[in-house]
Amino acid sequence: MMNLLGTILIGLVAGLIARAIKPGNDPMGWIMTILLGIGGSLLATWGGQALGLYQAGQAAGFIGAVVGAVILLVLWGALSKKR
């Protein structure tokens, strides 16, 4: 349970960092950005640990969370523009 809570908190920060890193003007609000950051963090943490790229608590996990959040923000932006 604490690992999940930690991942969610890291995802919150990763979402805010991803919003600052990703170029362009996003019409989505901060709440959606944070939720996508949490989703990216969960996916990157699970995926990176499943592939053996890093272990829980390593700095690479935070970097992976930011990268996962940026990827989700880009995908969300691309999909929302098509509607």
PDB file of N, CA, C and O in Angstrom:
ATOM      1  N   MET A   1       0.825  -1.199   0.000  1.00  0.00           N
ATOM      2  CA  MET A   1       0.000   0.000   0.000  1.00  0.00           C
ATOM      3  C   MET A   1       0.861   1.252   0.000  1.00  0.00           C
ATOM      4  O   MET A   1       0.558   2.203  -0.720  1.00  0.00           O
ATOM      5  N   MET A   2       1.940   1.273   0.800  1.00  0.00           N
ATOM      6  CA  MET A   2       2.806   2.450   0.840  1.00  0.00           C
ATOM      7  C   MET A   2       3.515   2.663  -0.482  1.00  0.00           C
ATOM      8  O   MET A   2       3.744   3.805  -0.879  1.00  0.00           O
ATOM      9  N   ASN A   3       3.873   1.575  -1.182  1.00  0.00           N
ATOM     10  CA  ASN A   3       4.502   1.723  -2.487  1.00  0.00           C
ATOM     11  C   ASN A   3       3.559   2.386  -3.471  1.00  0.00           C
ATOM     12  O   ASN A   3       3.980   3.236  -4.256  1.00  0.00           O
ATOM     13  N   LEU A   4       2.282   2.006  -3.440  1.00  0.00           N
ATOM     14  CA  LEU A   4       1.299   2.609  -4.333  1.00  0.00           C
ATOM     15  C   LEU A   4       1.105   4.085  -4.008  1.00  0.00           C
ATOM     16  O   LEU A   4       1.034   4.913  -4.916  1.00  0.00           O
ATOM     17  N   LEU A   5       1.020   4.421  -2.731  1.00  0.00           N
ATOM     18  CA  LEU A   5       0.867   5.810  -2.314  1.00  0.00           C
ATOM     19  C   LEU A   5       2.090   6.635  -2.720  1.00  0.00           C
ATOM     20  O   LEU A   5       1.956   7.766  -3.188  1.00  0.00           O
ATOM     21  N   GLY A   6       3.258   6.074  -2.542  1.00  0.00           N
ATOM     22  CA  GLY A   6       4.492   6.748  -2.957  1.00  0.00           C
ATOM     23  C   GLY A   6       4.529   6.972  -4.456  1.00  0.00           C
ATOM     24  O   GLY A   6       4.939   8.037  -4.918  1.00  0.00           O
ATOM     25  N   THR A   7       4.103   5.972  -5.222  1.00  0.00           N
ATOM     26  CA  THR A   7       4.063   6.093  -6.670  1.00  0.00           C
ATOM     27  C   THR A   7       3.087   7.180  -7.093  1.00  0.00           C
ATOM     28  O   THR A   7       3.362   7.932  -8.028  1.00  0.00           O
ATOM     29  N   ILE A   8       1.951   7.268  -6.413  1.00  0.00           N
ATOM     30  CA  ILE A   8       0.963   8.300  -6.740  1.00  0.00           C
ATOM     31  C   ILE A   8       1.520   9.692  -6.419  1.00  0.00           C
ATOM     32  O   ILE A   8       1.332  10.627  -7.197  1.00  0.00           O
ATOM     33  N   LEU A   9       2.195   9.831  -5.290  1.00  0.00           N
ATOM     34  CA  LEU A   9       2.783  11.123  -4.942  1.00  0.00           C
ATOM     35  C   LEU A   9       3.886  11.515  -5.928  1.00  0.00           C
ATOM     36  O   LEU A   9       3.987  12.674  -6.331  1.00  0.00           O
ATOM     37  N   ILE A  10       4.697  10.554  -6.305  1.00  0.00           N
ATOM     38  CA  ILE A  10       5.721  10.822  -7.310  1.00  0.00           C
ATOM     39  C   ILE A  10       5.061  11.182  -8.640  1.00  0.00           C
ATOM     40  O   ILE A  10       5.553  12.047  -9.364  1.00  0.00           O
ATOM     41  N   GLY A  11       3.956  10.526  -8.959  1.00  0.00           N
ATOM     42  CA  GLY A  11       3.221  10.832 -10.185  1.00  0.00           C
ATOM     43  C   GLY A  11       2.675  12.243 -10.197  1.00  0.00           C
ATOM     44  O   GLY A  11       2.645  12.891 -11.243  1.00  0.00           O
ATOM     45  N   LEU A  12       2.242  12.724  -9.042  1.00  0.00           N
ATOM     46  CA  LEU A  12       1.759  14.092  -8.937  1.00  0.00           C
ATOM     47  C   LEU A  12       2.878  15.071  -9.301  1.00  0.00           C
ATOM     48  O   LEU A  12       2.675  15.989 -10.096  1.00  0.00           O
ATOM     49  N   VAL A  13       4.040  14.871  -8.723  1.00  0.00           N
ATOM     50  CA  VAL A  13       5.182  15.732  -9.019  1.00  0.00           C
ATOM     51  C   VAL A  13       5.626  15.544 -10.470  1.00  0.00           C
ATOM     52  O   VAL A  13       5.943  16.517 -11.155  1.00  0.00           O
ATOM     53  N   ALA A  14       5.648  14.296 -10.936  1.00  0.00           N
ATOM     54  CA  ALA A  14       6.058  14.017 -12.317  1.00  0.00           C
ATOM     55  C   ALA A  14       5.105  14.673 -13.308  1.00  0.00           C
ATOM     56  O   ALA A  14       5.542  15.161 -14.350  1.00  0.00           O
ATOM     57  N   GLY A  15       3.826  14.693 -13.005  1.00  0.00           N
ATOM     58  CA  GLY A  15       2.859  15.354 -13.886  1.00  0.00           C
ATOM     59  C   GLY A  15       3.105  16.840 -13.989  1.00  0.00           C
ATOM     60  O   GLY A  15       3.005  17.413 -15.074  1.00  0.00           O
ATOM     61  N   LEU A  16       3.424  17.473 -12.875  1.00  0.00           N
ATOM     62  CA  LEU A  16       3.723  18.905 -12.896  1.00  0.00           C
ATOM     63  C   LEU A  16       5.015  19.187 -13.669  1.00  0.00           C
ATOM     64  O   LEU A  16       5.091  20.155 -14.426  1.00  0.00           O
ATOM     65  N   ILE A  17       6.024  18.343 -13.477  1.00  0.00           N
ATOM     66  CA  ILE A  17       7.281  18.510 -14.219  1.00  0.00           C
ATOM     67  C   ILE A  17       7.049  18.258 -15.703  1.00  0.00           C
ATOM     68  O   ILE A  17       7.572  18.987 -16.545  1.00  0.00           O
ATOM     69  N   ALA A  18       6.269  17.233 -16.028  1.00  0.00           N
ATOM     70  CA  ALA A  18       5.988  16.922 -17.432  1.00  0.00           C
ATOM     71  C   ALA A  18       5.265  18.078 -18.104  1.00  0.00           C
ATOM     72  O   ALA A  18       5.523  18.379 -19.269  1.00  0.00           O
ATOM     73  N   ARG A  19       4.366  18.723 -17.382  1.00  0.00           N
ATOM     74  CA  ARG A  19       3.643  19.871 -17.921  1.00  0.00           C
ATOM     75  C   ARG A  19       4.612  21.006 -18.242  1.00  0.00           C
ATOM     76  O   ARG A  19       4.445  21.705 -19.241  1.00  0.00           O
ATOM     77  N   ALA A  20       5.625  21.188 -17.394  1.00  0.00           N
ATOM     78  CA  ALA A  20       6.612  22.235 -17.623  1.00  0.00           C
ATOM     79  C   ALA A  20       7.560  21.882 -18.766  1.00  0.00           C
ATOM     80  O   ALA A  20       8.022  22.768 -19.486  1.00  0.00           O
ATOM     81  N   ILE A  21       7.853  20.588 -18.936  1.00  0.00           N
ATOM     82  CA  ILE A  21       8.788  20.145 -19.967  1.00  0.00           C
ATOM     83  C   ILE A  21       8.146  20.127 -21.346  1.00  0.00           C
ATOM     84  O   ILE A  21       8.762  20.541 -22.328  1.00  0.00           O
ATOM     85  N   LYS A  22       6.911  19.650 -21.420  1.00  0.00           N
ATOM     86  CA  LYS A  22       6.249  19.453 -22.713  1.00  0.00           C
ATOM     87  C   LYS A  22       5.981  20.795 -23.378  1.00  0.00           C
ATOM     88  O   LYS A  22       5.343  21.668 -22.790  1.00  0.00           O
ATOM     89  N   PRO A  23       6.467  20.958 -24.599  1.00  0.00           N
ATOM     90  CA  PRO A  23       6.238  22.230 -25.292  1.00  0.00           C
ATOM     91  C   PRO A  23       4.802  22.364 -25.777  1.00  0.00           C
ATOM     92  O   PRO A  23       4.091  21.370 -25.926  1.00  0.00           O
ATOM     93  N   GLY A  24       4.390  23.577 -26.018  1.00  0.00           N
ATOM     94  CA  GLY A  24       3.060  23.829 -26.561  1.00  0.00           C
ATOM     95  C   GLY A  24       2.074  24.246 -25.485  1.00  0.00           C
ATOM     96  O   GLY A  24       2.327  24.109 -24.288  1.00  0.00           O
ATOM     97  N   ASN A  25       0.964  24.749 -25.940  1.00  0.00           N
ATOM     98  CA  ASN A  25      -0.085  25.221 -25.048  1.00  0.00           C
ATOM     99  C   ASN A  25      -1.157  24.148 -24.924  1.00  0.00           C
ATOM    100  O   ASN A  25      -1.809  23.799 -25.908  1.00  0.00           O
ATOM    101  N   ASP A  26      -1.336  23.633 -23.731  1.00  0.00           N
ATOM    102  CA  ASP A  26      -2.344  22.608 -23.493  1.00  0.00           C
ATOM    103  C   ASP A  26      -3.581  23.244 -22.885  1.00  0.00           C
ATOM    104  O   ASP A  26      -3.481  23.956 -21.886  1.00  0.00           O
ATOM    105  N   PRO A  27      -4.749  22.997 -23.474  1.00  0.00           N
ATOM    106  CA  PRO A  27      -5.969  23.555 -22.902  1.00  0.00           C
ATOM    107  C   PRO A  27      -6.468  22.789 -21.675  1.00  0.00           C
ATOM    108  O   PRO A  27      -7.396  23.237 -21.002  1.00  0.00           O
ATOM    109  N   MET A  28      -5.859  21.640 -21.383  1.00  0.00           N
ATOM    110  CA  MET A  28      -6.315  20.854 -20.233  1.00  0.00           C
ATOM    111  C   MET A  28      -5.904  21.532 -18.933  1.00  0.00           C
ATOM    112  O   MET A  28      -4.923  22.274 -18.893  1.00  0.00           O
ATOM    113  N   GLY A  29      -6.641  21.279 -17.899  1.00  0.00           N
ATOM    114  CA  GLY A  29      -6.363  21.879 -16.611  1.00  0.00           C
ATOM    115  C   GLY A  29      -5.289  21.138 -15.845  1.00  0.00           C
ATOM    116  O   GLY A  29      -4.784  20.103 -16.280  1.00  0.00           O
ATOM    117  N   TRP A  30      -4.954  21.695 -14.692  1.00  0.00           N
ATOM    118  CA  TRP A  30      -3.916  21.109 -13.853  1.00  0.00           C
ATOM    119  C   TRP A  30      -4.330  19.767 -13.284  1.00  0.00           C
ATOM    120  O   TRP A  30      -3.492  18.883 -13.107  1.00  0.00           O
ATOM    121  N   ILE A  31      -5.608  19.606 -12.996  1.00  0.00           N
ATOM    122  CA  ILE A  31      -6.071  18.329 -12.429  1.00  0.00           C
ATOM    123  C   ILE A  31      -5.873  17.203 -13.432  1.00  0.00           C
ATOM    124  O   ILE A  31      -5.406  16.123 -13.072  1.00  0.00           O
ATOM    125  N   MET A  32      -6.225  17.451 -14.684  1.00  0.00           N
ATOM    126  CA  MET A  32      -6.032  16.422 -15.718  1.00  0.00           C
ATOM    127  C   MET A  32      -4.545  16.143 -15.922  1.00  0.00           C
ATOM    128  O   MET A  32      -4.146  14.997 -16.127  1.00  0.00           O
ATOM    129  N   THR A  33      -3.732  17.190 -15.866  1.00  0.00           N
ATOM    130  CA  THR A  33      -2.285  17.010 -15.986  1.00  0.00           C
ATOM    131  C   THR A  33      -1.750  16.132 -14.861  1.00  0.00           C
ATOM    132  O   THR A  33      -0.939  15.236 -15.092  1.00  0.00           O
ATOM    133  N   ILE A  34      -2.212  16.397 -13.641  1.00  0.00           N
ATOM    134  CA  ILE A  34      -1.769  15.608 -12.491  1.00  0.00           C
ATOM    135  C   ILE A  34      -2.237  14.165 -12.630  1.00  0.00           C
ATOM    136  O   ILE A  34      -1.477  13.241 -12.340  1.00  0.00           O
ATOM    137  N   LEU A  35      -3.481  13.957 -13.071  1.00  0.00           N
ATOM    138  CA  LEU A  35      -3.988  12.590 -13.251  1.00  0.00           C
ATOM    139  C   LEU A  35      -3.202  11.839 -14.316  1.00  0.00           C
ATOM    140  O   LEU A  35      -2.894  10.660 -14.146  1.00  0.00           O
ATOM    141  N   LEU A  36      -2.874  12.520 -15.418  1.00  0.00           N
ATOM    142  CA  LEU A  36      -2.052  11.881 -16.452  1.00  0.00           C
ATOM    143  C   LEU A  36      -0.641  11.614 -15.927  1.00  0.00           C
ATOM    144  O   LEU A  36      -0.018  10.619 -16.297  1.00  0.00           O
ATOM    145  N   GLY A  37      -0.141  12.495 -15.073  1.00  0.00           N
ATOM    146  CA  GLY A  37       1.168  12.262 -14.453  1.00  0.00           C
ATOM    147  C   GLY A  37       1.153  11.050 -13.554  1.00  0.00           C
ATOM    148  O   GLY A  37       2.095  10.258 -13.554  1.00  0.00           O
ATOM    149  N   ILE A  38       0.091  10.901 -12.790  1.00  0.00           N
ATOM    150  CA  ILE A  38      -0.046   9.723 -11.924  1.00  0.00           C
ATOM    151  C   ILE A  38      -0.132   8.458 -12.777  1.00  0.00           C
ATOM    152  O   ILE A  38       0.493   7.445 -12.464  1.00  0.00           O
ATOM    153  N   GLY A  39      -0.908   8.527 -13.852  1.00  0.00           N
ATOM    154  CA  GLY A  39      -1.012   7.372 -14.756  1.00  0.00           C
ATOM    155  C   GLY A  39       0.317   7.023 -15.389  1.00  0.00           C
ATOM    156  O   GLY A  39       0.684   5.851 -15.467  1.00  0.00           O
ATOM    157  N   GLY A  40       1.044   8.040 -15.846  1.00  0.00           N
ATOM    158  CA  GLY A  40       2.364   7.812 -16.428  1.00  0.00           C
ATOM    159  C   GLY A  40       3.337   7.245 -15.419  1.00  0.00           C
ATOM    160  O   GLY A  40       4.157   6.387 -15.742  1.00  0.00           O
ATOM    161  N   SER A  41       3.240   7.729 -14.196  1.00  0.00           N
ATOM    162  CA  SER A  41       4.103   7.224 -13.136  1.00  0.00           C
ATOM    163  C   SER A  41       3.816   5.762 -12.836  1.00  0.00           C
ATOM    164  O   SER A  41       4.737   4.956 -12.702  1.00  0.00           O
ATOM    165  N   LEU A  42       2.544   5.425 -12.732  1.00  0.00           N
ATOM    166  CA  LEU A  42       2.177   4.029 -12.459  1.00  0.00           C
ATOM    167  C   LEU A  42       2.638   3.112 -13.583  1.00  0.00           C
ATOM    168  O   LEU A  42       3.184   2.038 -13.332  1.00  0.00           O
ATOM    169  N   LEU A  43       2.411   3.546 -14.841  1.00  0.00           N
ATOM    170  CA  LEU A  43       2.825   2.722 -15.983  1.00  0.00           C
ATOM    171  C   LEU A  43       4.343   2.586 -16.061  1.00  0.00           C
ATOM    172  O   LEU A  43       4.860   1.492 -16.287  1.00  0.00           O
ATOM    173  N   ALA A  44       5.055   3.696 -15.875  1.00  0.00           N
ATOM    174  CA  ALA A  44       6.513   3.654 -15.969  1.00  0.00           C
ATOM    175  C   ALA A  44       7.118   2.851 -14.819  1.00  0.00           C
ATOM    176  O   ALA A  44       8.078   2.106 -15.014  1.00  0.00           O
ATOM    177  N   THR A  45       6.553   3.004 -13.623  1.00  0.00           N
ATOM    178  CA  THR A  45       7.064   2.248 -12.481  1.00  0.00           C
ATOM    179  C   THR A  45       6.848   0.760 -12.681  1.00  0.00           C
ATOM    180  O   THR A  45       7.765  -0.041 -12.498  1.00  0.00           O
ATOM    181  N   TRP A  46       5.633   0.394 -13.056  1.00  0.00           N
ATOM    182  CA  TRP A  46       5.332  -1.021 -13.265  1.00  0.00           C
ATOM    183  C   TRP A  46       6.146  -1.581 -14.425  1.00  0.00           C
ATOM    184  O   TRP A  46       6.739  -2.655 -14.319  1.00  0.00           O
ATOM    185  N   GLY A  47       6.169  -0.847 -15.531  1.00  0.00           N
ATOM    186  CA  GLY A  47       6.883  -1.327 -16.716  1.00  0.00           C
ATOM    187  C   GLY A  47       8.382  -1.421 -16.497  1.00  0.00           C
ATOM    188  O   GLY A  47       9.003  -2.417 -16.867  1.00  0.00           O
ATOM    189  N   GLY A  48       8.970  -0.388 -15.895  1.00  0.00           N
ATOM    190  CA  GLY A  48      10.413  -0.388 -15.663  1.00  0.00           C
ATOM    191  C   GLY A  48      10.855  -1.473 -14.701  1.00  0.00           C
ATOM    192  O   GLY A  48      11.900  -2.094 -14.893  1.00  0.00           O
ATOM    193  N   GLN A  49      10.056  -1.704 -13.660  1.00  0.00           N
ATOM    194  CA  GLN A  49      10.401  -2.753 -12.705  1.00  0.00           C
ATOM    195  C   GLN A  49      10.149  -4.135 -13.306  1.00  0.00           C
ATOM    196  O   GLN A  49      10.898  -5.075 -13.040  1.00  0.00           O
ATOM    197  N   ALA A  50       9.095  -4.261 -14.116  1.00  0.00           N
ATOM    198  CA  ALA A  50       8.817  -5.556 -14.751  1.00  0.00           C
ATOM    199  C   ALA A  50       9.916  -5.930 -15.743  1.00  0.00           C
ATOM    200  O   ALA A  50      10.241  -7.107 -15.897  1.00  0.00           O
ATOM    201  N   LEU A  51      10.486  -4.929 -16.415  1.00  0.00           N
ATOM    202  CA  LEU A  51      11.565  -5.195 -17.365  1.00  0.00           C
ATOM    203  C   LEU A  51      12.927  -5.277 -16.695  1.00  0.00           C
ATOM    204  O   LEU A  51      13.924  -5.586 -17.347  1.00  0.00           O
ATOM    205  N   GLY A  52      12.974  -5.001 -15.394  1.00  0.00           N
ATOM    206  CA  GLY A  52      14.222  -5.068 -14.661  1.00  0.00           C
ATOM    207  C   GLY A  52      15.143  -3.880 -14.910  1.00  0.00           C
ATOM    208  O   GLY A  52      16.346  -3.976 -14.671  1.00  0.00           O
ATOM    209  N   LEU A  53      14.595  -2.754 -15.388  1.00  0.00           N
ATOM    210  CA  LEU A  53      15.415  -1.578 -15.660  1.00  0.00           C
ATOM    211  C   LEU A  53      15.857  -0.881 -14.386  1.00  0.00           C
ATOM    212  O   LEU A  53      16.940  -0.298 -14.336  1.00  0.00           O
ATOM    213  N   TYR A  54      15.024  -0.938 -13.356  1.00  0.00           N
ATOM    214  CA  TYR A  54      15.348  -0.339 -12.068  1.00  0.00           C
ATOM    215  C   TYR A  54      14.495  -0.965 -10.994  1.00  0.00           C
ATOM    216  O   TYR A  54      13.500  -1.636 -11.267  1.00  0.00           O
ATOM    217  N   GLN A  55      14.915  -0.727  -9.747  1.00  0.00           N
ATOM    218  CA  GLN A  55      14.189  -1.237  -8.586  1.00  0.00           C
ATOM    219  C   GLN A  55      13.438  -0.091  -7.923  1.00  0.00           C
ATOM    220  O   GLN A  55      13.689   1.079  -8.214  1.00  0.00           O
ATOM    221  N   ALA A  56      12.529  -0.428  -7.043  1.00  0.00           N
ATOM    222  CA  ALA A  56      11.770   0.586  -6.310  1.00  0.00           C
ATOM    223  C   ALA A  56      12.714   1.471  -5.505  1.00  0.00           C
ATOM    224  O   ALA A  56      13.636   0.982  -4.853  1.00  0.00           O
ATOM    225  N   GLY A  57      12.474   2.771  -5.557  1.00  0.00           N
ATOM    226  CA  GLY A  57      13.270   3.715  -4.788  1.00  0.00           C
ATOM    227  C   GLY A  57      14.473   4.284  -5.514  1.00  0.00           C
ATOM    228  O   GLY A  57      15.140   5.172  -4.981  1.00  0.00           O
ATOM    229  N   GLN A  58      14.772   3.805  -6.707  1.00  0.00           N
ATOM    230  CA  GLN A  58      15.909   4.334  -7.444  1.00  0.00           C
ATOM    231  C   GLN A  58      15.506   5.616  -8.184  1.00  0.00           C
ATOM    232  O   GLN A  58      14.340   5.799  -8.534  1.00  0.00           O
ATOM    233  N   ALA A  59      16.476   6.491  -8.414  1.00  0.00           N
ATOM    234  CA  ALA A  59      16.220   7.749  -9.123  1.00  0.00           C
ATOM    235  C   ALA A  59      15.737   7.503 -10.547  1.00  0.00           C
ATOM    236  O   ALA A  59      14.983   8.308 -11.095  1.00  0.00           O
ATOM    237  N   ALA A  60      16.159   6.415 -11.140  1.00  0.00           N
ATOM    238  CA  ALA A  60      15.716   6.099 -12.496  1.00  0.00           C
ATOM    239  C   ALA A  60      14.208   5.919 -12.541  1.00  0.00           C
ATOM    240  O   ALA A  60      13.591   6.184 -13.573  1.00  0.00           O
ATOM    241  N   GLY A  61      13.610   5.482 -11.467  1.00  0.00           N
ATOM    242  CA  GLY A  61      12.157   5.341 -11.416  1.00  0.00           C
ATOM    243  C   GLY A  61      11.467   6.679 -11.511  1.00  0.00           C
ATOM    244  O   GLY A  61      10.424   6.789 -12.157  1.00  0.00           O
ATOM    245  N   PHE A  62      12.025   7.709 -10.880  1.00  0.00           N
ATOM    246  CA  PHE A  62      11.441   9.044 -10.974  1.00  0.00           C
ATOM    247  C   PHE A  62      11.589   9.598 -12.383  1.00  0.00           C
ATOM    248  O   PHE A  62      10.663  10.205 -12.920  1.00  0.00           O
ATOM    249  N   ILE A  63      12.752   9.388 -12.975  1.00  0.00           N
ATOM    250  CA  ILE A  63      12.964   9.822 -14.361  1.00  0.00           C
ATOM    251  C   ILE A  63      12.001   9.094 -15.284  1.00  0.00           C
ATOM    252  O   ILE A  63      11.432   9.706 -16.188  1.00  0.00           O
ATOM    253  N   GLY A  64      11.810   7.800 -15.071  1.00  0.00           N
ATOM    254  CA  GLY A  64      10.846   7.031 -15.854  1.00  0.00           C
ATOM    255  C   GLY A  64       9.435   7.549 -15.671  1.00  0.00           C
ATOM    256  O   GLY A  64       8.657   7.574 -16.625  1.00  0.00           O
ATOM    257  N   ALA A  65       9.090   7.963 -14.461  1.00  0.00           N
ATOM    258  CA  ALA A  65       7.765   8.503 -14.191  1.00  0.00           C
ATOM    259  C   ALA A  65       7.544   9.802 -14.953  1.00  0.00           C
ATOM    260  O   ALA A  65       6.461  10.024 -15.495  1.00  0.00           O
ATOM    261  N   VAL A  66       8.552  10.659 -15.001  1.00  0.00           N
ATOM    262  CA  VAL A  66       8.440  11.917 -15.749  1.00  0.00           C
ATOM    263  C   VAL A  66       8.305  11.631 -17.244  1.00  0.00           C
ATOM    264  O   VAL A  66       7.476  12.238 -17.922  1.00  0.00           O
ATOM    265  N   VAL A  67       9.116  10.709 -17.754  1.00  0.00           N
ATOM    266  CA  VAL A  67       9.039  10.345 -19.174  1.00  0.00           C
ATOM    267  C   VAL A  67       7.665   9.746 -19.487  1.00  0.00           C
ATOM    268  O   VAL A  67       7.057  10.082 -20.504  1.00  0.00           O
ATOM    269  N   GLY A  68       7.178   8.861 -18.615  1.00  0.00           N
ATOM    270  CA  GLY A  68       5.850   8.276 -18.824  1.00  0.00           C
ATOM    271  C   GLY A  68       4.761   9.334 -18.810  1.00  0.00           C
ATOM    272  O   GLY A  68       3.816   9.259 -19.594  1.00  0.00           O
ATOM    273  N   ALA A  69       4.880  10.315 -17.931  1.00  0.00           N
ATOM    274  CA  ALA A  69       3.896  11.396 -17.863  1.00  0.00           C
ATOM    275  C   ALA A  69       3.942  12.250 -19.125  1.00  0.00           C
ATOM    276  O   ALA A  69       2.896  12.630 -19.651  1.00  0.00           O
ATOM    277  N   VAL A  70       5.138  12.554 -19.615  1.00  0.00           N
ATOM    278  CA  VAL A  70       5.256  13.341 -20.851  1.00  0.00           C
ATOM    279  C   VAL A  70       4.630  12.579 -22.015  1.00  0.00           C
ATOM    280  O   VAL A  70       3.920  13.166 -22.832  1.00  0.00           O
ATOM    281  N   ILE A  71       4.886  11.288 -22.093  1.00  0.00           N
ATOM    282  CA  ILE A  71       4.314  10.479 -23.171  1.00  0.00           C
ATOM    283  C   ILE A  71       2.786  10.493 -23.106  1.00  0.00           C
ATOM    284  O   ILE A  71       2.120  10.657 -24.129  1.00  0.00           O
ATOM    285  N   LEU A  72       2.236  10.322 -21.910  1.00  0.00           N
ATOM    286  CA  LEU A  72       0.775  10.361 -21.782  1.00  0.00           C
ATOM    287  C   LEU A  72       0.213  11.738 -22.112  1.00  0.00           C
ATOM    288  O   LEU A  72      -0.859  11.828 -22.711  1.00  0.00           O
ATOM    289  N   LEU A  73       0.898  12.800 -21.744  1.00  0.00           N
ATOM    290  CA  LEU A  73       0.440  14.147 -22.085  1.00  0.00           C
ATOM    291  C   LEU A  73       0.440  14.366 -23.591  1.00  0.00           C
ATOM    292  O   LEU A  73      -0.492  14.959 -24.133  1.00  0.00           O
ATOM    293  N   VAL A  74       1.476  13.893 -24.267  1.00  0.00           N
ATOM    294  CA  VAL A  74       1.552  14.026 -25.725  1.00  0.00           C
ATOM    295  C   VAL A  74       0.445  13.213 -26.392  1.00  0.00           C
ATOM    296  O   VAL A  74      -0.229  13.698 -27.300  1.00  0.00           O
ATOM    297  N   LEU A  75       0.263  11.971 -25.936  1.00  0.00           N
ATOM    298  CA  LEU A  75      -0.801  11.131 -26.511  1.00  0.00           C
ATOM    299  C   LEU A  75      -2.166  11.733 -26.267  1.00  0.00           C
ATOM    300  O   LEU A  75      -3.003  11.751 -27.170  1.00  0.00           O
ATOM    301  N   TRP A  76      -2.412  12.233 -25.051  1.00  0.00           N
ATOM    302  CA  TRP A  76      -3.700  12.836 -24.734  1.00  0.00           C
ATOM    303  C   TRP A  76      -3.939  14.062 -25.609  1.00  0.00           C
ATOM    304  O   TRP A  76      -5.045  14.263 -26.109  1.00  0.00           O
ATOM    305  N   GLY A  77      -2.911  14.877 -25.793  1.00  0.00           N
ATOM    306  CA  GLY A  77      -3.040  16.058 -26.643  1.00  0.00           C
ATOM    307  C   GLY A  77      -3.346  15.698 -28.085  1.00  0.00           C
ATOM    308  O   GLY A  77      -4.166  16.350 -28.732  1.00  0.00           O
ATOM    309  N   ALA A  78      -2.691  14.666 -28.587  1.00  0.00           N
ATOM    310  CA  ALA A  78      -2.919  14.236 -29.968  1.00  0.00           C
ATOM    311  C   ALA A  78      -4.317  13.653 -30.142  1.00  0.00           C
ATOM    312  O   ALA A  78      -4.984  13.918 -31.142  1.00  0.00           O
ATOM    313  N   LEU A  79      -4.756  12.866 -29.174  1.00  0.00           N
ATOM    314  CA  LEU A  79      -6.079  12.245 -29.286  1.00  0.00           C
ATOM    315  C   LEU A  79      -7.203  13.271 -29.087  1.00  0.00           C
ATOM    316  O   LEU A  79      -8.251  13.167 -29.724  1.00  0.00           O
ATOM    317  N   SER A  80      -6.997  14.234 -28.231  1.00  0.00           N
ATOM    318  CA  SER A  80      -8.052  15.211 -27.975  1.00  0.00           C
ATOM    319  C   SER A  80      -8.193  16.203 -29.123  1.00  0.00           C
ATOM    320  O   SER A  80      -9.267  16.779 -29.293  1.00  0.00           O
ATOM    321  N   LYS A  81      -7.155  16.418 -29.908  1.00  0.00           N
ATOM    322  CA  LYS A  81      -7.229  17.323 -31.064  1.00  0.00           C
ATOM    323  C   LYS A  81      -7.968  16.686 -32.230  1.00  0.00           C
ATOM    324  O   LYS A  81      -8.489  17.394 -33.092  1.00  0.00           O
ATOM    325  N   LYS A  82      -8.019  15.362 -32.269  1.00  0.00           N
ATOM    326  CA  LYS A  82      -8.696  14.661 -33.363  1.00  0.00           C
ATOM    327  C   LYS A  82     -10.203  14.690 -33.227  1.00  0.00           C
ATOM    328  O   LYS A  82     -10.915  14.414 -34.193  1.00  0.00           O
ATOM    329  N   ARG A  83     -10.699  15.016 -32.058  1.00  0.00           N
ATOM    330  CA  ARG A  83     -12.154  15.014 -31.849  1.00  0.00           C
ATOM    331  C   ARG A  83     -12.802  16.230 -32.401  1.00  0.00           C
ATOM    332  O   ARG A  83     -14.020  16.379 -32.305  1.00  0.00           O
TER     333      ARG A  83
END
